[in-house]
Amino acid sequence: MSTQVTGNELERDLAAAIDVARRTADRVHGLRGLERWEGRTLADVGDQAGDGYLQGFFLGRYPEDGILSEETADSPDRLAKDRVWILDPLDGTKEYSQLRVDWAIHVALTFGGACGLAAVALPSDEDVLWGVALPGRERAGSTKGRTLLRGDSEPPSKLRLVVSRSHTPPWVEKVAEILDAELVPCGSAGYKVSRLLLGEADIYVHKVGLKEWDTCAPETIARALGWHVSKLAGDEHTYNRPDPKNHELLICRPAMRERVLEAVAKSGALES
């Protein structure tokens, strides 16, 4: 992983990520108030508005960097880049179109395929969570000044497992049973991870369907705070790969790592 970024460059890039995530969130959130669209059409309008704003920003501000975005046709050019921005212009499209609060905007910068820095905008909270995960330079925060939980924080007596609000697979229910954990349903990968960092949940496990733009920004902030992040068998993600499918995600406190990995293995999630 390349970490050859100066302090001034790091501050510049982090400020840019936070600012553009906030501006994109304001832009996309504002479209719901116009009451011109609904349902699938509103989702499409939000996706494209967010992506257009982000693309314009990064192509203009960082023309030499690579970009991977959910809403723009991929290009192999990014694979030769050390610095790659990984973007989700609207994480939780269904929730956004249903006028719910559980959606987010993801902006992440990777160095050599590893998490570098990121911002996750939570428009309904009027907040942006941010983090730097470069080794030895880790830090994180909230633009509203909210306290984010570190991975070494004390877990509650009753664990809480964040899950999809629309469908909880049997293996996830089994994990919750093994850990004696309460289910906390909500949408959007970024919003789910934010519940852990804000103290409203303790564990997140997901098996299939996630892409790099779903996981990179929230993973970066979680890592910046010292949380354990991996795939379901414990191996780590790498980013800026030819195929951006990540599928799996597991986040918990490092002290609980072995216990959660064992519960996932016992649930049968690794067998198919």
N, C-alpha and C positions, 0 to 999 in steps of 0.2 A: 504494500500500500504506500502510495506517495503521501507524505505529510509535509512536503517542501512548500509550505505556505507561510508567509510572514505574518506577524501579529496584525499589521495594518491590513493586509489582504484578508485575513480571517474576519476582522471586524467589518470590513467593507462587504464581504460576501454574506455574513450573517445578517447585517442590517438590511441588505437587499432582499434576502429571503423573507425576513419578517415583514418588511414593507410591502413586497409584492403579494405575499399571502394575504395580508390584511386588505389590500386594495382589491384583490380578486374576490375575496369574501364579500366585501361591501358591494361590489358590482353584481355578483351573482345573487346575493341575498336581496338586493334592491329590485331585481326583476320579478320576484314573487309579489311585491307590493303593487305592481302595475296592473295586475288582474287581467292581463291580456291572454294568458295561456293557462292551461291546466293539464294534469296528467302527463302522458308521454311527451306531448309537445313542450310542456314546460321543462321537463327533464332535458330534452334535446337542446332547447334554447339555453338553459343554464350551462350544460356541458360545453357548448360551442362558445358561449360568451366568456366563460372562464378560460378555456384553452386559447382563444384568440388573444386575450389580454396577456396571458403568460408567455405565449410564443412571441408576441411583439416585444415584450420586456426583455426576454433573454436573448433573442436574436439581435436586438439593438444594443444591449448592455454587455453581453458576453458572446460575441460572434465566434470566438475560437473554441468555446466549450461545446460538448455534446449535449443533446436533449433527448430524453425518452419520456413521452407523454401518452396517457391513455387515449387521448382524443385526436392525435396527429399520426399520420402514417409513419411507421418506423423507417429508419435509414441505417444501413450498416456502417455509415460514417462514424457513428458514435463509438463503435467498438475499438477504434484506434485512438480514442481520446482518454487522457488521464482524468480530466475533470468532466463529469457528466451530471447534469441536472435531471432528476427524476421527479416527474410532476403528475399529480392527480388533480385536475381542475375542479372536480366535484366528486368527492368520495361519499357515497350514499345517495346516489341519484334518485332512487325510489323514495327515500325518506324526504329528500328535498322537494320532489314533486307532490308529495302528500302533505306538504306544509308542516312537517315534523321538525324537531330541533336536532336530531341525531345525525348530522352530516358534517363534513369538514372539507378543507382545501389543503392539499399536501404539496410542499416544496422541499426538496432535498438535494444536497450536493454531495456526490461521491467522489472519492479520490482513489484511483487504481482499483475500482470495484468494491471499495469498502465505505461504510457510512462515514460521512464527514461532519456535515451540519444540516440542520433542518428546521422548518417551521410548519406547524399544523394550526391552521386557523379554524376556530370554532365560532362561526358567525352568530349562533343563537346565544352564546355566552359572551359575545363581544370581546373575545380574547384570542390571543395567539400564543400557543406554547412553542418554545424553541429550545434547541439544544446543540451543543458541539460535542461530538463523540471521538475526536482525535485523541489517541493515547497520550496521557499526560496533560491534556488541555481540556478535559471534560468540564462542562458546566451547562446549566439549563435554567429556564425561567418562564415566566408568564408576563405578558404585557400588561395585565391587570394587577400584577403583583401578588397573585395567588401563590401559596406555598405548594410546591410539587414534592411528592413523596420520593425519597431515595429508596433504592433497592434494599438497603440495610435497615429500613424502618421496621418497627415491630408489627407483625400481622395481627389482625383482630382474632378474638377467640373463635368466631364463626367466619370461615372463609367464604368469599364471594367470587363466583365464576361468571364472567361476562359472556353472553351468548347471543346468537342472532335472535331478533324479536319475532321472526317469521317461521323459523324452523330450527329445532334443536335435534341433531342426529342422536340415535341411541348411544353411540360411543361417548358422546359428550355427557349425556345423562349419566352414563356409567362412571365417567371420571368424577363428576360431581358427587355421586353416591360414595365412591371410594374415599374421596377427600372430605365427605360430609360438608359439602359446600352448597351455599344458596345460589340459585341462578339469578343473574341480573341481565335481563334482555334489553338490547338496543341495537340500532343499525350502525353501519359504517365502521370499517376497520379502525380508522383514525379516531373516531369518537369512542369506540370501545377501549382503545389503549389509553385515551385521555381519562377514562373513568378510573383506571388503575393509578395513573399519575396524580389524580386529584383525590384519591383516597376513597373512592366509591366502589371499588372492586379490587381483587387481589390476583386473579389468574385469567389468562386468555389463551385458549387453545383453538386452533382451526386447522382443518385437514386439506381442503381442496378449493381451487378457484381463485386464489389470490395471485396477483401479479406484482412485479417490483414496485409499481406506483402505489399499490395498496399498502405495502409494508415498509418501504424505505424510510419515509419521513417519521412515522411513529416509532419505528425501531430505533432510529438515530437518537430521538429524544429519550426513549427508555434507556438506551445504553449510556447516554450522557449522565443519567441519574443512577447508574449502577445496577439496573435490573438485568436479570438473565433473559436473553432473547435467543431463540434457536428454532430449528425445525422440530418435529415431534419426537425424533429419536435423539435429539441433542446436538446434531451437527449445525453449523452456522450457515446463514445465507451469504452469498456473494452477489454483487450487483453489476449491472451493465453487461449482462450475458446476451448471446445471440437470441435465446429464447427467454423472454422475461417472465415466464411462469415461475412463481415461487411456491404456490399452493399452500404450504404448511406454515404455521406460526405458533410459537409457544412463548409466553411472557409470564414471568413470576419473579418473586424475590430469589436471589441466589441461594439463600439458606434453604429454600423449599425445592430447589432444582431436582434433586434425586427423588424426592417424594412425588412430585408432579410427573416426572418422566416415568416412574414406576406405575403410577395410576393410568397414564396414557397407554403404556404397554399392556397392562391388565385389561384395558377397555376393549382391546381388539383393533384399535385404530391403525396399528402398524401391519396388520395381516392382509389388508387388501388395498 
